[in-house]
Amino acid sequence: MKKLCIIFTFFTANLYCQITVDDTSRTSQQLVEDVLINSSCATTSNYKSSTGTSVGINGIGYFERNGSNFPFENGIVLSTGRATNVVGPNENNFSGDGVGLAWFGDSDLENITQTATTQNASYLEFDFVPSSNSMSFNFLFASEEYYLNYPCQFSDVFAFILTDSNGVSRNLAVIPGTNIPVKVTEIHEAISGNGGCEAKNEQFFDTYNDPIVSAISMNGQTVPMTASADVVPGERYTIKLVIADFQDGNLDSSVFIEGGSFTVGASLGEDRTIANGNPVCEGNYLDLNTNITGAATYVWRKDGVVISGENNAVLRITETGTYSVDFDINGGCIGTDEIFVEFVPPVALITPSPIEVCSADGDLIETFDLTLRNEEMRGNNVNTTFNFYETQADVTAATPIINFKNYRNTTNPQQIVVEGVSEFGCKSYTTLTLSINQFPTIDINPESINLCDTDNDGIAVFDLRVRENDILNGASNVELYYYRNRGEAATGDPNRRITVPAVYENEEINQQIIYVRAEAFSNSCSVIFPLELNVIQFPALTLENEYSLCLDANENPILPLNAIETGLNSTDFSFTWYTGTEAIEANRIPGESNSSLVYQQEGNYTVKIINTQAGCELIQTVGVRASYAPVALDAEVISRPFSGNNEIVATVTGNGNYLFSLDGSEPQSTGNFVNVPAGNHIITVFDEFNCGSLFQELLIVDYPRFFTPNGDNMNDIWDTSAFSTLSNLEIHIFDRYGKLLKVIDHRENGWDGTFNGSPMPSDDYWFNAIFSEDNVIKQVKGHFALKR
C-alpha cells in the first residue's frame, strides 16, 4: 500500500509524506534475511511468526520511510492491530483494530514482562548462530496510548526475547542502563491535570505526532533505541520479537525495527576513559579481545596506523590511544570495531610524618589509628582511599590490616606499608612509621573515687586529686590535668580543663567518667586515661547539727550522759571518731569505733563513716555545746492590786542561757511578763538545752472587767477568787441605781449575775471591796459589765 505525499500551497509550498507499509509480499524468512539482518556473521533458521490472521488482521509488515521524516529508512513493523493502519497521518486519536476482533495473547511475553492478560499478539521469531561475541539492532516504540493521562495508567507491552541454548531468556527491549521494559507508562513526559503524573525517563520520549502531517498514525513515539547483547560465538540462540495489547484492544501500539540494523560482530567493549570512570592504570596492561573463535584474519590499528605483527584475536596494550580491529571470519563475515583507551598514572602519595604515641605501662605496645595521616598522604587527591599492610609480602598476598583504626603495633618503631588507591583503582605505595615514646611509669588504671550520697540527689563534691599519689607512683616531672571528656583531654586545651579539681561537683547523676591527661616534661609526651567518679546512695543519718552537754554549777557533767547517734549499723559500716573538724590521725579518739559516741566535753566532733561493701566514705562534723541548769529563781508581782496592768518580773541565778515561761506559754529570753491576768500563775525557768528547770507560783489580785453568764462554762461568773488572799474581805455589788444586789465574803468565789434567783439584765454593775492590809482597813471601788 502506498500513499501520496500531500502538498500544502499558500505563499510557500510544504511537502508532507507518510511511511508506506507492505503486509503481503514478504515471508517471515524474507523479513529476517532480506530486511533485518545485515551481516554474514550469523547463520539464521527456524523462522516463525504469528498475528491476527485468524480474524482477518495482519499485524506484521515491511515499511519504508517514503520521503517522510521517520527516523528509519525501512524495516519491520509489528502491531497490535493492522500493520497497514500505522501509516500516517495521525487522523484518529482513538483506534483499535482488536475491538470485536480479538485474538490470542502471548505467554512468553507475559512471563518475561510479568504482565497478565495480553491479547492481539504479533511476533516474529528465528534462530541464529553468531560467529562473533555481540549482537544488536535498532528500534522505536509508538502507541495510541500516548493520549490524555493514559501514560499514567495504561500501556501495551512488547519484548525482544533472547534465549540461549540452555533455555535462559532475557528481554532486550529495556530502557538503556536498566532492566525496565520499554512501554508507555515508563517513558513519557509530565502529564498535568486530573489523573496526571510526573515525567518518567522523558529523555527517551521523542514526540506527540501531528494529526495532519505525521509520518505514522500513532499518537506518540519514543526516540530510536538499540537492543544489544553479548553472545557466545558458535552457540545457537532464539530471538522472539513480540508485541501485544494489555487487557483490551481499544488502543493499538507498534514497534518499528530498523532494516539492516541486526548486526552480529566483534565488540571491544566501551571506551576506557576518565570521563567514563574506567581508565587503565599506568604500569598495567589491557587485553583487547574480539572473542572470535575459529579461523579469522585480523588487522589491528592504533590511532589509525596498522600495528605491525599484531594479527591475533587479542591485542595487549599499555598506552593511551584509539585502537581498532578489522576482522574477516571464514572469508565472509567481515566487521570492525573501535575503542579509545586512556592510561592514567597512579596517585602521587606524600610521605607521611610518623604517628607518635606515649606508653605509660612500659611494654611499648599501644593502639594506633592508622588513618590519622590519610589527609596528609592524599594531598589534593581527595578521592584516594588507603589500605594498610604489615609487610610487602602481605601486599602481594592482598591481606591488609583489618582493624586499621585500632591497630596494636608489634615492634617499636614499626614501618607500615600504605597502599593508596585512586578513584580509578590505580595503586601506589609509601610507608608510615609508628613510634612509641616511653612515658614515666605511672598507674593509668586508678581506683574509682567513691563518695556517699546523703541527700539522694546523685550529686557530690569530689576532690579529684585524692588518687594523684597512687597514679604518680613516685614519678616526678609529670603533671596531671583533668578534663570532662576524652576529646578535650586529647587536645590538651588549657581552657577546657577542670580548673578547680579539689572541689568538683559531678555533672552526671550518680556516675561520671573524668579523663586525666598526664604530661611528661622530659619528652613532651602525654597519656590519657579515665578516672571514675561514683556517688553511692547512703542511708539517711540521724545526726543533728548541734548537741548539748549538761553541766552543773561546778562544771561537772550531769548524768545520764548524752550520745551522738549515727543511726547506722556496725555490720555494713565502719566508724572512726575525731575531735575537732578534721578527720586526721592527730585528732582521732582512741578506741572509739562504734556507731555512736558518748561525749563529756564541749567542742566539735567528726566521724568518718565507710560503707564497707561499696567503699565510699562520708565525713560529718557536729558541735557539742555546754549548758547549765538554773540554780535559783526569784519571781514577784511588781504591780499594785487592782491596778489593771499586772506585771511580773523573774530573775534566775546560773551560768547558762535561760528561757522563761508563764503558765507553760511560749518561752522567752527575759523574765518580764506584763498584762498578766488576775489569779494564780506559775513562772518556769530552764536552760536552752533543758538540762534543768525551776518554777515558782504567784497570785495576782484583780477583778474581771466583764462576765457572760450564758452557761457555756466560760466566764459564767464574776470570779473573785483573786481576792481570796485578802484579809477580812467583803464585797458589795450594786446596780447602776445603787441598789445592793449581792454581798460576797472570803467563803465565796464570785457572783452568778442573779438577784433573788432572777437573772439580772446586761448592764454595768458596781462593787465596793473592803479588806485589811497590814492592819489597815482599805477599800477598792470599781465597775464591771454583765453581758448576755
C-alpha positions in Angstrom: 0.0 0.0 0.0 1.3 3.4 -0.9 0.3 6.9 0.0 0.9 10.1 -2.0 2.7 13.0 -0.4 0.4 15.9 0.5 1.4 19.4 -0.7 0.0 22.5 1.0 0.3 25.7 -1.0 -0.1 29.1 0.4 2.6 31.6 -0.1 5.1 28.8 0.1 4.8 25.1 -0.6 5.4 22.4 2.0 5.7 18.6 1.3 4.5 16.2 4.0 4.9 12.5 3.4 4.0 9.3 5.3 5.6 5.9 5.6 4.4 3.0 3.4 3.6 -0.5 4.7 3.5 -3.8 2.8 2.0 -6.7 4.7 1.7 -9.2 2.0 4.7 -9.6 -0.2 7.4 -10.9 2.3 7.5 -14.2 4.2 8.9 -14.4 7.8 12.2 -15.7 6.4 12.5 -12.8 3.9 11.7 -10.2 6.6 14.6 -11.7 8.7 17.2 -12.4 5.9 16.4 -9.6 3.5 15.2 -6.8 5.7 16.5 -7.2 9.3 19.9 -9.0 9.0 22.9 -7.0 7.7 25.7 -9.4 8.4 27.2 -12.6 7.1 28.4 -13.2 10.7 25.3 -15.1 11.7 23.5 -18.2 10.4 19.7 -17.9 10.7 17.0 -20.6 10.6 13.7 -21.8 12.0 11.6 -18.7 11.1 8.2 -18.3 12.8 5.5 -15.6 13.0 2.0 -15.2 14.4 -0.6 -12.4 14.2 -4.4 -12.0 13.9 -4.8 -13.6 10.5 -7.5 -15.9 12.1 -9.7 -12.8 12.3 -8.5 -11.2 9.1 -5.9 -8.9 10.7 -2.1 -8.9 9.8 -0.1 -7.0 12.4 3.3 -7.8 10.7 4.7 -5.9 7.7 7.6 -4.2 5.9 7.8 -0.4 6.0 9.7 2.3 4.1 10.3 5.9 5.0 8.9 7.2 1.7 10.4 10.6 1.9 8.9 11.3 5.3 10.8 12.4 8.5 10.5 9.0 10.1 13.9 8.1 11.7 14.4 4.7 9.9 14.8 4.2 6.1 13.0 0.9 6.2 12.4 -2.1 8.4 9.8 -4.4 10.1 6.7 -3.2 11.9 4.9 -5.3 14.5 1.5 -4.0 15.6 -1.4 -5.0 17.9 -3.7 -4.0 15.1 -3.4 -4.0 11.3 0.1 -3.1 10.2 -1.2 -1.0 7.4 -3.1 1.2 9.8 0.2 2.6 11.2 0.6 4.7 8.1 0.2 8.4 8.8 -1.1 11.0 9.2 -2.4 10.5 12.8 -6.0 11.3 11.9 -7.7 9.1 14.5 -6.8 9.6 18.2 -8.8 6.5 19.3 -8.2 3.5 17.1 -8.2 -0.2 18.0 -8.4 -3.0 15.4 -8.7 -5.5 18.2 -12.1 -4.2 19.3 -14.6 -7.0 18.5 -11.8 -8.9 16.5 -9.5 -10.0 19.3 -7.1 -12.9 19.0 -4.7 -14.6 21.4 -2.1 -13.0 23.6 1.4 -14.4 24.1 2.5 -16.4 27.2 6.3 -15.8 26.6 5.7 -12.1 26.6 3.6 -12.3 29.7 6.3 -14.2 31.6 9.3 -12.1 30.5 7.5 -8.8 31.4 5.5 -10.2 34.3 2.3 -9.0 32.7 -1.0 -10.9 32.7 -3.9 -10.8 30.3 -2.5 -9.9 26.9 -4.3 -10.2 23.6 -3.8 -9.4 19.9 -0.2 -10.5 19.9 2.1 -10.3 16.8 5.5 -11.8 16.8 8.4 -12.7 14.5 10.9 -15.4 15.7 14.0 -17.0 14.4 17.2 -18.8 15.4 20.7 -17.6 14.8 24.3 -18.8 15.4 26.7 -15.8 15.8 30.3 -16.0 14.7 31.4 -13.2 17.0 30.6 -12.0 20.5 27.9 -9.3 20.2 24.6 -8.6 18.5 22.4 -5.5 18.3 19.6 -3.9 16.4 17.7 -0.5 16.5 14.0 0.1 17.2 11.5 2.6 18.4 8.1 2.2 20.1 4.9 4.0 19.1 1.5 3.9 20.7 -2.0 5.4 20.6 -1.9 5.3 24.4 0.2 8.5 24.3 -3.1 10.2 24.9 -4.5 12.4 27.7 -3.5 10.9 31.1 -3.3 7.3 29.7 0.5 7.2 30.1 -0.1 7.4 33.9 -2.2 4.2 33.9 -2.2 2.1 30.7 0.4 0.5 28.5 0.6 -2.2 25.9 3.7 -4.4 26.1 6.4 -5.8 23.9 9.7 -7.6 24.2 12.7 -8.8 22.3 13.2 -12.2 24.0 16.7 -13.7 23.5 17.0 -17.3 24.6 20.3 -19.2 24.8 21.0 -22.9 24.1 20.3 -23.6 27.9 16.8 -22.1 27.7 17.8 -19.0 29.7 15.8 -16.0 28.4 16.2 -12.2 28.8 14.4 -9.2 27.4 16.5 -6.8 25.3 13.7 -4.2 24.9 14.6 -2.3 28.1 15.3 1.3 28.9 19.1 1.8 28.5 21.0 1.0 31.6 18.1 -0.6 33.4 16.0 -3.8 33.4 12.8 -1.8 32.9 10.7 -2.9 29.9 10.1 -0.1 27.3 6.4 0.9 27.5 4.1 4.0 27.6 3.9 4.1 31.5 7.7 4.0 31.8 8.6 6.6 29.1 6.6 9.8 28.9 6.6 13.5 29.7 4.9 15.0 32.7 1.1 14.8 32.5 -0.9 17.6 34.0 -4.5 17.9 35.1 -6.7 15.3 36.7 -5.1 11.9 36.9 -1.7 13.4 35.9 1.7 12.2 36.9 5.3 13.1 36.9 7.6 12.5 33.9 9.4 9.2 33.6 12.5 8.6 31.6 11.4 11.5 29.4 14.8 11.7 27.7 13.7 8.6 25.7 10.4 10.1 24.6 10.5 11.7 21.2 7.3 13.4 20.2 3.5 13.6 20.1 2.5 13.2 16.4 0.7 15.9 14.5 -2.8 14.7 13.2 -2.2 16.2 9.8 1.5 15.9 8.8 2.8 12.9 10.9 4.6 10.1 9.1 2.7 7.4 11.2 -0.7 7.2 12.7 0.4 6.7 16.3 -0.2 9.4 18.9 3.3 9.4 20.2 6.6 7.6 19.9 10.0 7.1 21.6 13.4 8.0 20.3 15.3 5.3 18.4 17.0 2.9 20.8 19.3 0.0 20.5 18.7 -3.6 21.8 22.0 -5.4 22.3 23.5 -8.4 24.0 26.8 -10.2 24.4 26.7 -13.6 22.8 28.9 -16.7 22.6 30.3 -17.4 19.1 29.1 -20.7 17.8 26.1 -21.1 20.3 22.6 -21.3 19.0 20.1 -18.5 20.1 16.4 -17.9 19.5 15.1 -14.3 19.4 11.4 -13.5 19.5 10.2 -10.0 18.6 6.7 -9.8 20.1 4.1 -7.1 20.9 0.5 -7.4 22.4 -2.4 -5.3 23.8 -2.7 -5.3 27.5 -6.1 -6.2 28.9 -8.2 -4.7 26.0 -7.7 -3.8 22.3 -9.0 -0.3 22.4 -5.7 1.5 21.6 -3.1 -0.1 19.4 0.7 0.0 19.7 3.5 -0.7 17.3 7.2 -1.4 17.4 9.4 -0.4 14.4 12.7 -2.4 13.9 15.3 -0.7 11.6 16.1 -2.6 8.5 19.7 -3.9 8.3 20.4 -2.9 11.9 20.6 -6.5 13.2 24.3 -6.8 13.5 26.4 -9.6 14.7 30.1 -8.6 15.1 33.1 -8.3 17.4 32.9 -5.9 20.3 35.9 -4.5 22.0 33.7 -3.0 24.7 33.0 0.5 25.8 35.7 3.2 25.8 38.0 3.1 28.8 38.3 6.8 29.7 38.5 9.1 32.7 35.1 10.6 31.6 33.6 7.1 31.8 35.3 6.4 35.1 37.2 3.4 33.8 40.6 4.3 32.5 43.5 1.8 32.8 46.3 2.4 35.3 49.8 3.0 34.0 52.1 0.1 34.6 49.2 -2.3 33.9 48.1 -3.7 30.6 44.7 -4.2 28.9 43.9 -7.1 26.6 41.5 -6.1 23.8 39.7 -9.3 22.9 37.5 -9.8 19.9 36.2 -13.1 21.4 36.1 -14.5 17.9 36.6 -18.3 17.7 37.6 -20.3 14.7 39.6 -19.2 11.6 39.7 -15.5 11.1 42.1 -12.8 10.0 42.8 -9.5 11.9 44.2 -6.1 11.3 44.9 -4.0 14.4 45.4 -0.3 14.3 46.4 2.4 16.9 45.3 5.9 16.1 44.6 4.8 12.5 48.1 3.2 11.9 48.4 -0.5 11.4 50.2 -2.2 14.2 52.8 -4.4 12.6 52.9 -8.1 13.6 49.6 -8.0 15.5 47.2 -10.4 13.8 45.6 -12.3 16.6 42.2 -12.2 18.2 43.7 -10.5 21.3 45.8 -7.3 21.4 47.7 -6.4 24.6 48.1 -2.6 25.0 50.0 -0.5 27.6 49.5 3.1 26.4 46.7 5.6 25.6 45.2 5.5 22.1 42.4 4.8 19.8 42.5 1.1 18.9 40.5 -0.6 16.1 40.3 -4.1 14.6 39.2 -5.3 11.2 38.3 -9.0 11.1 37.3 -11.5 8.5 35.8 -14.8 9.7 35.8 -17.7 7.3 36.3 -15.3 4.4 32.9 -13.8 4.5 32.0 -12.4 8.0 33.7 -9.0 7.8 33.5 -6.5 10.6 35.3 -3.8 12.5 35.2 -2.2 16.0 37.0 0.6 17.7 37.8 1.6 21.3 39.5 4.6 22.9 41.6 3.7 26.0 43.2 6.1 28.4 46.1 5.1 30.7 46.4 7.2 33.8 49.3 7.5 36.3 48.9 6.2 39.9 48.2 8.8 42.6 51.4 10.5 43.9 51.4 9.9 47.7 53.0 12.3 50.1 55.3 10.6 52.6 53.6 11.0 55.9 55.0 12.2 59.2 55.3 9.4 61.9 52.4 8.7 64.3 53.8 9.1 67.8 52.1 7.9 70.9 53.1 7.6 74.5 53.3 4.4 76.6 52.8 4.5 80.3 52.9 0.8 81.1 56.4 0.1 79.9 55.6 -2.7 77.3 55.9 -0.3 74.3 52.7 -1.7 72.8 49.9 0.7 72.1 46.8 1.2 69.9 47.2 3.3 66.7 44.6 4.8 64.4 46.4 4.3 61.1 44.1 6.7 59.3 45.4 9.8 61.2 47.8 10.6 58.3 45.3 10.0 55.4 44.7 13.6 54.6 48.5 14.3 54.7 49.2 11.4 52.3 46.5 12.1 49.8 47.2 15.8 49.4 45.0 17.2 46.6 43.9 13.7 45.5 40.7 13.8 47.5 39.3 10.6 46.1 42.2 8.4 47.2 41.5 5.6 49.6 44.0 3.6 51.6 44.9 0.1 52.6 47.5 -0.8 55.3 49.8 -3.8 55.4 52.3 -5.0 57.9 54.8 -6.3 55.2 55.4 -6.2 51.5 54.5 -9.9 51.4 51.1 -9.0 52.8 50.7 -6.6 49.9 51.5 -9.4 47.4 49.1 -11.7 49.2 46.4 -9.0 49.3 45.9 -9.4 53.1 45.6 -5.9 54.5 45.3 -4.9 58.2 41.6 -5.2 59.1 41.5 -3.3 62.4 43.4 -0.3 61.0 41.6 2.2 63.3 42.6 0.2 66.4 45.9 -1.4 65.4 48.3 -2.8 68.0 51.9 -2.4 67.0 54.3 -5.4 67.1 57.6 -3.6 67.3 58.9 -0.2 68.1 59.3 1.7 65.9 57.3 -0.1 63.1 57.0 0.5 59.4 53.5 0.1 57.9 53.2 -0.3 54.1 50.5 2.1 52.9 48.7 1.4 49.6 46.9 4.4 48.0 44.1 3.6 45.6 42.9 6.3 43.2 39.3 6.6 42.2 40.2 4.5 39.1 41.8 1.7 41.1 45.4 2.8 40.4 47.7 1.9 43.2 50.9 3.5 44.7 52.8 2.9 47.9 54.6 4.6 50.7 55.5 3.8 54.3 54.1 5.1 57.6 56.2 5.0 60.8 54.7 4.1 64.1 56.7 5.3 67.1 56.1 5.0 70.9 57.7 7.3 73.4 58.2 5.8 76.8 56.3 7.7 79.5 57.3 7.6 83.1 55.8 4.6 84.8 52.5 5.6 86.3 49.3 3.9 87.2 46.8 4.6 84.4 44.1 2.4 86.0 43.4 4.3 89.2 40.7 3.1 91.6 37.5 5.0 91.3 36.6 7.8 93.8 33.5 6.8 95.7 31.5 9.3 97.7 28.4 8.7 99.7 25.1 10.5 98.8 23.2 11.5 101.9 20.5 13.6 100.2 19.9 11.1 97.4 20.3 13.6 94.6 23.2 11.7 92.9 25.5 14.7 93.3 28.6 15.1 95.5 31.7 17.3 95.7 34.8 15.4 94.8 38.5 16.2 95.3 39.9 14.7 92.1 43.4 14.9 93.5 42.9 12.1 96.0 44.3 9.5 93.6 47.3 11.5 92.5 49.8 9.8 94.8 48.6 6.4 93.6 48.7 7.5 89.9 52.2 9.0 90.0 53.6 6.1 92.0 56.7 8.2 92.8 57.2 9.5 89.3 58.5 13.1 89.1 58.3 15.7 86.3 54.7 14.6 85.5 51.8 17.0 85.7 48.2 15.8 85.9 45.3 17.7 84.3 41.6 16.8 84.5 39.0 17.0 81.6 35.3 16.3 81.3 35.7 14.1 78.1 38.4 12.3 76.2 38.2 14.6 73.2 39.0 17.7 75.3 41.8 15.8 77.0 43.3 14.8 73.7 43.6 18.4 72.6 45.2 19.4 75.8 43.5 22.8 75.6 44.1 24.6 78.9 40.8 26.4 78.6 38.9 23.1 78.7 40.4 21.8 81.9 38.6 21.4 85.1 40.0 24.5 86.8 39.5 23.6 90.4 39.9 19.8 90.7 39.9 20.0 94.5 36.2 21.0 94.5 34.5 19.3 91.6 30.7 18.6 91.6 29.8 15.8 89.3 27.8 16.8 86.3 26.2 13.4 85.6 23.9 11.8 88.1 25.5 9.0 90.3 28.4 8.3 88.0 30.8 10.2 85.7 34.0 9.4 83.9 36.7 12.1 84.2 39.7 12.0 81.9 43.2 12.6 83.3 45.8 13.9 81.0 49.3 13.2 82.3 52.1 15.2 80.7 55.8 14.4 81.0 58.2 17.3 81.0 61.1 15.2 79.6 59.7 14.3 76.2 56.5 16.4 75.8 54.7 13.0 75.9 51.2 12.7 77.3 48.8 9.8 78.1 45.1 10.0 78.7 43.2 7.6 81.0 39.8 7.6 82.7 39.0 8.2 86.4 35.6 7.0 87.5 33.6 9.0 90.0 30.7 7.3 91.8 28.1 8.8 94.1 26.7 5.9 96.1 23.4 6.2 97.8 23.9 6.4 101.6 21.3 5.8 104.3 19.8 8.8 106.0 21.8 9.7 109.1 20.2 10.7 112.4 23.0 13.2 113.2 22.0 16.7 114.4 23.9 19.8 113.8 24.4 20.5 117.5 24.3 18.5 120.7 24.2 19.6 124.3 26.3 18.8 127.3 24.6 19.5 130.7 26.9 20.8 133.4 26.2 21.7 137.0 27.5 24.8 138.7 30.8 23.1 139.3 31.3 22.3 135.6 30.6 18.6 136.2 28.5 16.7 133.6 25.0 15.9 134.7 24.1 12.2 134.4 23.0 10.5 132.3 25.4 11.5 129.5 24.2 12.1 126.0 25.5 10.3 122.8 25.9 11.3 119.2 23.9 8.6 117.3 24.6 7.9 113.5 21.6 5.5 113.3 23.7 3.1 111.2 24.8 -0.5 112.0 28.4 -1.7 112.5 27.9 -4.6 110.1 27.8 -2.6 106.9 29.7 0.5 108.1 32.9 1.3 110.0 33.3 4.4 112.2 36.2 6.5 113.2 35.6 9.4 115.6 37.7 12.5 115.9 37.8 15.7 118.0 37.7 18.9 116.0 36.6 19.4 112.4 39.2 17.4 110.6 39.3 13.7 110.2 43.1 13.4 110.7 45.1 10.9 112.8 46.2 13.6 115.3 42.5 14.2 116.2 41.4 10.5 116.3 39.8 9.5 119.6 41.4 6.2 120.6 39.1 3.2 121.0 36.0 4.9 119.6 34.8 2.9 116.6 31.1 2.4 117.4 28.1 3.8 115.5 27.6 6.3 118.4 29.9 8.4 120.7 29.2 9.3 124.3 30.8 12.7 124.9 31.8 14.5 128.2 33.4 17.7 126.8 32.2 20.7 124.9 33.5 21.2 121.3 33.4 19.8 117.8 33.4 16.1 116.9 33.9 14.5 113.5 33.0 11.0 112.4 34.3 9.2 109.2 31.8 6.6 108.1 32.9 4.0 105.5 30.5 1.8 103.6 32.5 -1.4 103.9 30.9 -3.0 100.8 30.8 0.0 98.4 34.0 1.5 99.7 32.6 5.1 99.8 33.1 7.3 102.8 31.2 10.1 104.4 32.7 12.6 106.9 30.4 14.6 109.1 31.1 17.2 111.8 28.8 18.1 114.7 29.1 20.6 117.6 28.6 20.0 121.3 27.8 23.0 123.4 27.7 23.1 127.2 24.6 24.2 129.1 23.9 24.8 132.8 20.7 24.1 134.8 19.3 27.1 136.7 20.5 27.4 140.4 17.8 29.7 141.8 14.6 31.5 140.6 13.1 34.7 142.1 9.8 36.0 140.7 7.5 38.7 142.1 4.4 40.8 141.1 5.6 44.3 140.9 2.2 45.9 140.2 -0.3 47.0 142.8 -3.5 45.1 143.4 -6.4 46.1 141.2 -4.0 48.2 139.1 -5.4 46.7 135.8 -1.8 46.4 134.4 -0.4 43.5 136.2 3.4 42.8 135.8 5.7 40.0 137.0 9.5 40.1 137.0 11.5 36.9 137.3 15.3 36.6 137.7 17.5 33.5 137.6 20.8 32.5 139.0 23.2 30.3 137.0 25.9 30.2 134.1 23.7 29.2 131.2 21.4 30.9 128.7 17.9 30.6 130.1 14.3 30.9 128.9 11.2 31.9 131.0 7.7 30.7 130.6 4.4 31.9 132.1 1.9 29.1 132.7 3.6 26.9 130.1 3.4 29.6 127.4 5.9 30.1 124.6 9.3 30.5 126.2 11.0 33.9 126.1 14.5 35.1 126.9 13.5 37.7 129.5 11.7 37.3 132.9 9.4 40.3 132.4 5.7 39.5 131.9 3.1 42.3 131.5 -0.7 42.4 131.3 -0.9 39.3 133.3 -4.5 38.4 134.3 -5.6 38.1 137.9 -5.3 34.7 139.5 -2.7 32.1 140.3 0.3 31.7 138.0 3.4 29.6 137.6 6.7 31.0 136.4 9.2 28.4 134.9 12.8 28.9 134.0 15.1 26.4 132.2 18.3 26.4 130.1 18.1 26.3 126.3 19.1 22.6 126.2 16.7 21.7 129.0 19.4 20.4 131.3 17.2 21.5 134.3 14.3 23.8 135.3 12.9 25.7 138.4 9.4 27.1 138.9 7.6 29.5 141.3 3.9 30.2 142.0 2.4 33.7 142.2 -1.0 35.3 142.8 -2.2 38.5 141.1 -5.1 40.3 142.9 -7.5 41.9 140.4 -11.1 41.6 139.3 -12.7 40.6 135.9 -13.8 43.5 133.8 -16.8 41.5 132.4 -18.5 38.2 132.7 -21.0 36.3 130.5 -23.4 34.1 132.5 -24.8 32.1 129.5 -23.9 28.6 130.6 -21.1 27.9 128.2 -18.6 27.4 131.1 -16.6 30.4 130.0 -16.7 33.5 132.2 -20.0 32.3 133.6 -19.4 34.1 137.0 -17.9 37.3 138.1 -14.8 35.5 139.6 -13.5 36.9 142.9 -11.1 34.1 143.7 -8.2 36.5 143.2 -9.4 38.3 146.3 -9.1 35.2 148.4 -5.8 36.1 149.9 -7.0 39.4 151.2 -7.9 39.6 154.9 -11.4 40.3 156.2 -12.7 40.6 152.7 -16.2 41.7 152.0 -17.5 42.8 148.5 -20.8 44.7 147.9 -22.3 44.6 144.4 -24.8 47.4 143.3 -26.7 48.1 140.1 -26.4 51.5 138.4 -29.1 52.8 140.7 -27.3 52.0 143.9 -29.4 49.0 144.8 -27.4 46.4 146.7 -27.6 43.1 144.8 -25.0 40.8 146.4 -22.6 40.6 149.4 -19.6 38.3 148.9 -17.1 37.3 151.7 -14.0 35.1 151.7 -16.1 32.0 151.7 -17.5 32.6 148.2 -15.7 32.9 144.9 -18.0 35.2 142.9 -21.5 36.4 141.6 -23.6 34.4 139.1 -25.5 37.5 137.8 -28.8 36.9 139.6 -30.9 38.7 142.3 -33.3 36.7 144.4 -32.9 33.8 141.9 -33.7 36.0 138.8 -31.1 36.8 136.2 -30.1 40.5 136.0 -30.0 42.2 132.6 -26.9 43.1 130.6 -25.6 46.3 132.1 -22.8 47.8 134.1 -22.6 47.0 137.8 -20.5 48.5 140.6 -18.7 46.9 143.5 -17.1 48.1 146.8 -14.4 45.7 148.2 -13.4 46.2 151.8 -10.3 44.4 153.2 -7.5 44.9 155.7 -3.8 45.1 154.7 -1.1 45.5 157.3 -3.8 46.0 159.9 -5.2 48.9 157.9 -8.7 48.9 156.6 -8.7 49.6 152.8 -11.4 49.9 150.3 -11.4 49.5 146.4 -14.3 50.5 144.2 -14.9 49.7 140.6 -17.4 48.5 138.0 -17.7 45.7 135.5 -20.1 44.6 132.7 -22.6 41.8 132.6 -23.1 40.5 129.1 -25.7 38.1 127.9 
